[in-house]
């Protein structure tokens, strides 16, 4: 441990985060799920969705915007369709409550979908899909968020960062997993850049007058993010709104009103999953085929695949501990002690 860094085991970080959640009105059951999610992001180097998010969780809880004790209602609405009303609580506990029924339907029918509404998602998306691939399934998930992205050529934020995550088994290696926003950059990364005083690359966002800017503070102060890839990213963002909100019965990114809850930060939206059993495709070497195409990509000159760096970071953290600055650790201890 250096003078400015403390290293915690994953279990110790989970325990500390659980204390914070429970201290701020989250049930013990929900707190454990949220703490494991947040600690896992920090462990794997997804810093914009790790402990950086804890003040936002606490602020949202204390504002009354989100119900930390919510118990989701699971609705079995078809042979391959599960709906969930998260009752104004966080998405992850609702997702975990519905997951056994979802997997049962996938095993029975070969494919199933899960539609979660009235939920708050405030984390990375890959932790939601990666475990499916570890069990041999293919999974795709999308979630919308708060309106902070202008449509291509537009002047007003309509979309959230609206990420898409995909996971697939891969023979001889960790699952192939990607998690990417449909915006040019994740909102959390903009916040981190603003806090650190760093400029962004061109093409990431606009200021409050709709003019291009590289200043993250201008983007956050009345400005907005841009879709990645112009009109192509715009189409994906719109698709995410349709699947995550229109299909689930959740809110569009610009539809909910949190003005009466000072300090609210967690978007009140929806999430959609498709999970597939690849064995039903009649291809009993699916994972080997996935590994083969991944190898071709690397042989063609790509230096790494999505998620590869995360696994390296995870292994290092499991060996050496999860590094936190003393300042961050002190703030977490203060939140836990109230």
C-alpha positions as CSV (number, residue, x, y, z in Angstrom):
1,X,0.0,0.0,0.0
2,X,1.5,3.4,-1.0
3,X,1.1,6.5,0.9
4,X,-1.8,7.6,-1.2
5,X,-3.5,4.3,-2.0
6,X,-5.4,1.6,-0.1
7,X,-6.1,-1.8,-1.6
8,X,-9.2,-3.7,-0.7
9,X,-10.3,-7.2,-1.5
10,X,-13.4,-7.6,-3.5
11,X,-15.2,-9.0,-0.5
12,X,-14.1,-6.0,1.7
13,X,-15.2,-3.5,-0.9
14,X,-18.6,-5.2,-1.2
15,X,-19.0,-5.1,2.5
16,X,-18.2,-1.4,2.7
17,X,-20.6,-0.5,-0.1
18,X,-23.3,-2.7,1.4
19,X,-23.0,-0.6,4.6
20,X,-23.5,2.6,2.6
21,X,-26.6,1.3,0.8
22,X,-28.2,0.0,4.0
23,X,-27.3,3.2,5.8
24,X,-29.2,5.1,3.1
25,X,-32.4,3.1,3.1
26,X,-31.7,0.1,0.9
27,X,-32.9,-3.3,2.0
28,X,-30.1,-5.8,2.9
29,X,-31.1,-8.0,0.0
30,X,-31.0,-5.2,-2.5
31,X,-27.9,-3.7,-1.0
32,X,-25.9,-6.9,-1.5
33,X,-26.8,-7.0,-5.2
34,X,-26.0,-3.4,-5.8
35,X,-22.7,-3.5,-3.8
36,X,-21.5,-6.6,-5.8
37,X,-22.3,-4.8,-9.0
38,X,-20.6,-1.6,-8.1
39,X,-17.5,-3.4,-6.6
40,X,-17.3,-5.6,-9.7
41,X,-17.1,-2.5,-11.9
42,X,-14.4,-1.0,-9.8
43,X,-12.4,-4.3,-9.7
44,X,-12.6,-4.6,-13.5
45,X,-11.5,-1.1,-14.2
46,X,-15.0,0.3,-15.3
47,X,-14.3,3.3,-13.1
48,X,-17.1,5.5,-14.5
49,X,-19.5,2.9,-13.1
50,X,-17.6,1.9,-9.9
51,X,-17.4,3.7,-6.6
52,X,-17.4,7.0,-8.5
53,X,-21.2,6.4,-8.7
54,X,-21.8,6.0,-4.9
55,X,-22.5,9.7,-4.1
56,X,-25.1,9.6,-6.9
57,X,-26.7,6.5,-5.5
58,X,-26.8,8.1,-2.0
59,X,-28.1,11.4,-3.4
60,X,-30.9,9.7,-5.3
61,X,-31.9,7.6,-2.3
62,X,-32.0,10.6,0.0
63,X,-34.0,12.6,-2.5
64,X,-36.8,10.1,-2.3
65,X,-36.5,9.5,-6.1
66,X,-35.7,5.8,-5.9
67,X,-37.1,3.1,-3.6
68,X,-34.2,1.1,-2.2
69,X,-36.5,-1.4,-0.5
70,X,-38.6,-2.1,-3.6
71,X,-39.7,-5.7,-4.3
72,X,-40.2,-6.3,-8.0
73,X,-43.3,-7.9,-9.4
74,X,-42.6,-10.7,-11.9
75,X,-45.1,-11.3,-14.7
76,X,-45.1,-14.6,-16.7
77,X,-46.8,-13.3,-19.8
78,X,-45.9,-15.9,-22.4
79,X,-43.9,-19.1,-23.2
80,X,-40.8,-17.0,-23.9
81,X,-41.7,-13.6,-22.4
82,X,-41.2,-12.3,-18.9
83,X,-42.2,-8.8,-17.8
84,X,-41.1,-7.1,-14.6
85,X,-42.4,-4.1,-12.7
86,X,-39.4,-2.8,-10.7
87,X,-41.8,-0.7,-8.6
88,X,-39.5,2.4,-8.7
89,X,-36.5,0.5,-7.4
90,X,-33.1,-0.3,-8.9
91,X,-32.9,-2.5,-11.9
92,X,-30.4,-5.1,-10.7
93,X,-32.6,-6.5,-7.8
94,X,-35.5,-6.7,-10.2
95,X,-33.4,-8.4,-12.8
96,X,-32.1,-11.0,-10.3
97,X,-35.6,-11.7,-9.2
98,X,-36.7,-12.5,-12.7
99,X,-33.6,-14.3,-13.9
100,X,-34.5,-17.9,-12.8
101,X,-37.8,-17.7,-14.7
102,X,-36.0,-16.2,-17.7
103,X,-33.4,-19.0,-17.8
104,X,-36.1,-21.6,-17.3
105,X,-37.9,-20.3,-20.4
106,X,-34.6,-20.2,-22.4
107,X,-33.9,-23.8,-21.6
108,X,-37.4,-24.8,-22.5
109,X,-37.9,-22.8,-25.7
110,X,-34.4,-21.9,-26.8
111,X,-34.9,-18.2,-26.5
112,X,-36.7,-15.8,-24.1
113,X,-37.0,-12.1,-23.6
114,X,-37.2,-10.0,-20.4
115,X,-38.8,-6.6,-20.3
116,X,-38.1,-4.5,-17.1
117,X,-40.0,-1.2,-16.5
118,X,-40.2,1.4,-13.8
119,X,-36.6,0.8,-12.9
120,X,-33.4,2.8,-12.2
121,X,-30.2,1.6,-13.9
122,X,-27.1,3.5,-12.9
123,X,-24.3,1.0,-13.8
124,X,-22.4,-0.6,-16.6
125,X,-24.4,-3.0,-18.7
126,X,-21.8,-5.8,-19.2
127,X,-22.3,-7.2,-15.7
128,X,-25.9,-8.0,-16.7
129,X,-25.0,-10.1,-19.7
130,X,-21.6,-11.6,-19.0
131,X,-23.0,-14.3,-16.5
132,X,-25.3,-15.6,-19.2
133,X,-22.4,-16.3,-21.5
134,X,-20.6,-18.0,-18.7
135,X,-23.6,-20.4,-18.5
136,X,-23.4,-21.1,-22.2
137,X,-26.0,-18.6,-23.5
138,X,-25.9,-15.7,-25.9
139,X,-27.4,-12.5,-24.4
140,X,-28.2,-9.0,-25.7
141,X,-29.4,-6.2,-23.5
142,X,-30.3,-2.5,-24.0
143,X,-31.2,0.2,-21.5
144,X,-32.1,3.8,-21.9
145,X,-31.3,6.6,-19.5
146,X,-31.8,10.3,-19.0
147,X,-32.0,12.6,-22.0
148,X,-28.4,13.9,-22.6
149,X,-27.8,13.1,-26.3
150,X,-29.0,15.2,-29.2
151,X,-30.3,13.4,-32.3
152,X,-28.1,13.7,-35.4
153,X,-28.6,17.2,-36.7
154,X,-30.8,18.1,-33.7
155,X,-30.7,20.9,-31.2
156,X,-32.4,19.3,-28.1
157,X,-31.4,16.3,-26.1
158,X,-33.8,13.4,-26.6
159,X,-31.9,10.2,-26.1
160,X,-29.9,8.8,-23.2
161,X,-26.5,7.4,-23.7
162,X,-28.5,4.2,-24.4
163,X,-25.9,1.4,-24.3
164,X,-26.0,-2.0,-25.9
165,X,-24.3,-5.0,-24.4
166,X,-23.7,-8.4,-25.9
167,X,-22.2,-11.6,-24.5
168,X,-21.3,-14.9,-26.1
169,X,-19.5,-18.0,-25.0
170,X,-16.0,-18.4,-26.5
171,X,-14.1,-21.7,-26.4
172,X,-10.8,-21.6,-24.6
173,X,-11.2,-18.1,-23.3
174,X,-13.5,-15.8,-21.3
175,X,-16.7,-14.9,-23.0
176,X,-16.7,-12.3,-25.8
177,X,-18.5,-9.3,-24.3
178,X,-19.0,-5.7,-25.4
179,X,-20.8,-2.9,-23.7
180,X,-20.9,0.4,-25.6
181,X,-23.0,3.5,-25.5
182,X,-24.8,4.8,-28.5
183,X,-23.4,8.2,-27.6
184,X,-19.9,9.2,-28.7
185,X,-18.8,8.9,-25.0
186,X,-20.4,7.6,-21.8
187,X,-21.9,10.3,-19.6
188,X,-19.9,9.1,-16.6
189,X,-16.6,9.5,-18.6
190,X,-17.6,13.1,-19.3
191,X,-18.1,13.6,-15.6
192,X,-14.7,12.1,-14.8
193,X,-13.1,14.3,-17.4
194,X,-14.7,17.4,-16.0
195,X,-13.6,16.5,-12.5
196,X,-10.0,15.9,-13.7
197,X,-9.9,19.1,-15.8
198,X,-9.3,17.1,-19.1
199,X,-10.6,18.1,-22.5
200,X,-12.5,15.6,-24.6
201,X,-11.7,14.6,-28.2
202,X,-13.6,16.5,-30.9
203,X,-17.0,15.2,-31.9
204,X,-18.1,14.2,-28.4
205,X,-20.6,16.9,-27.6
206,X,-22.1,20.4,-27.9
207,X,-22.6,23.3,-25.6
208,X,-25.9,24.8,-24.5
209,X,-26.0,26.8,-27.8
210,X,-25.6,23.6,-29.9
211,X,-22.0,24.5,-30.8
212,X,-19.3,21.8,-30.9
213,X,-17.2,21.8,-27.7
214,X,-14.3,19.7,-26.3
215,X,-15.0,21.1,-22.8
216,X,-16.7,18.4,-20.6
217,X,-18.0,21.1,-18.2
218,X,-19.8,22.9,-21.1
219,X,-21.4,19.6,-22.1
220,X,-22.6,19.0,-18.5
221,X,-23.7,22.7,-18.1
222,X,-26.7,22.7,-20.5
223,X,-25.0,21.1,-23.4
224,X,-25.4,17.5,-24.6
225,X,-23.6,14.5,-26.0
226,X,-23.6,13.5,-29.7
227,X,-24.4,10.0,-31.0
228,X,-21.4,8.0,-32.2
229,X,-21.1,7.7,-35.9
230,X,-23.6,10.4,-36.8
231,X,-26.8,9.1,-38.2
232,X,-25.8,5.5,-37.6
233,X,-25.4,5.9,-33.9
234,X,-28.6,7.9,-33.9
235,X,-30.6,5.0,-35.3
236,X,-29.2,2.7,-32.6
237,X,-30.1,5.2,-29.9
238,X,-33.6,5.3,-31.2
239,X,-33.8,1.5,-31.3
240,X,-32.8,1.4,-27.7
241,X,-35.6,3.8,-26.7
242,X,-38.1,1.7,-28.5
243,X,-37.0,-1.6,-26.9
244,X,-36.2,-0.2,-23.4
245,X,-39.2,2.1,-23.0
246,X,-41.9,1.6,-25.6
247,X,-41.8,-2.2,-25.5
248,X,-41.2,-2.6,-21.7
249,X,-43.7,0.1,-20.7
250,X,-40.9,2.2,-19.2
251,X,-40.2,5.9,-19.6
252,X,-38.4,7.4,-22.6
253,X,-35.2,9.2,-21.7
254,X,-36.8,12.6,-21.8
255,X,-40.2,11.6,-20.4
256,X,-39.7,11.4,-16.6
257,X,-39.8,14.4,-14.4
258,X,-37.4,14.4,-11.4
259,X,-37.5,18.2,-10.8
260,X,-39.3,17.6,-7.5
261,X,-36.4,15.4,-6.2
262,X,-33.4,17.6,-5.7
263,X,-30.3,15.5,-5.9
264,X,-31.8,12.7,-8.0
265,X,-29.3,11.2,-10.5
266,X,-30.5,7.7,-11.3
267,X,-32.5,7.5,-14.6
268,X,-36.1,6.1,-14.3
269,X,-36.4,4.1,-17.4
270,X,-36.5,0.5,-18.7
271,X,-34.3,-2.4,-19.8
272,X,-34.7,-5.2,-22.4
273,X,-33.0,-8.6,-22.7
274,X,-32.9,-11.3,-25.3
275,X,-31.3,-14.6,-24.2
276,X,-30.6,-17.5,-26.6
277,X,-29.5,-21.1,-26.2
278,X,-27.0,-21.5,-29.1
279,X,-27.4,-25.3,-28.9
280,X,-30.8,-24.8,-30.5
281,X,-29.1,-23.5,-33.6
282,X,-28.0,-27.0,-34.6
283,X,-24.4,-26.0,-34.2
284,X,-22.7,-28.0,-31.5
285,X,-19.4,-26.2,-32.1
286,X,-20.8,-22.7,-31.5
287,X,-18.3,-21.6,-28.9
288,X,-15.4,-22.9,-31.1
289,X,-16.7,-20.9,-34.0
290,X,-16.9,-17.8,-31.9
291,X,-13.3,-18.3,-30.8
292,X,-12.3,-18.8,-34.4
293,X,-13.8,-15.5,-35.7
294,X,-12.3,-13.7,-32.7
295,X,-8.9,-15.1,-33.5
296,X,-9.3,-13.9,-37.1
297,X,-10.0,-10.4,-35.9
298,X,-6.8,-10.4,-33.8
299,X,-4.7,-12.0,-36.7
300,X,-6.0,-9.2,-38.9
301,X,-4.2,-6.7,-36.7
302,X,-6.7,-5.6,-34.0
303,X,-4.7,-5.4,-30.8
304,X,-7.4,-6.7,-28.5
305,X,-11.0,-7.6,-28.3
306,X,-13.7,-5.8,-26.2
307,X,-13.5,-6.9,-22.6
308,X,-9.9,-8.3,-22.8
309,X,-8.4,-5.4,-20.8
310,X,-11.1,-5.8,-18.2
311,X,-10.1,-9.4,-17.6
312,X,-6.5,-8.4,-17.2
313,X,-7.5,-5.7,-14.7
314,X,-9.7,-8.2,-12.8
315,X,-6.9,-10.7,-12.5
316,X,-4.6,-8.0,-11.2
317,X,-7.2,-6.8,-8.7
318,X,-7.8,-10.3,-7.4
319,X,-4.1,-10.8,-6.9
320,X,-3.2,-7.4,-5.5
321,X,-6.4,-5.9,-4.3
322,X,-8.7,-3.2,-5.7
323,X,-6.8,0.2,-5.5
324,X,-8.6,3.2,-4.1
325,X,-7.1,6.6,-3.4
326,X,-7.1,7.5,0.3
327,X,-9.4,10.4,-0.5
328,X,-11.9,8.1,-2.2
329,X,-11.6,5.5,0.6
330,X,-12.2,8.2,3.2
331,X,-15.3,9.4,1.4
332,X,-16.7,5.9,1.3
333,X,-16.0,5.4,5.0
334,X,-17.8,8.7,5.8
335,X,-20.8,7.6,3.7
336,X,-20.9,4.3,5.5
337,X,-20.7,5.9,9.0
338,X,-23.3,8.5,8.1
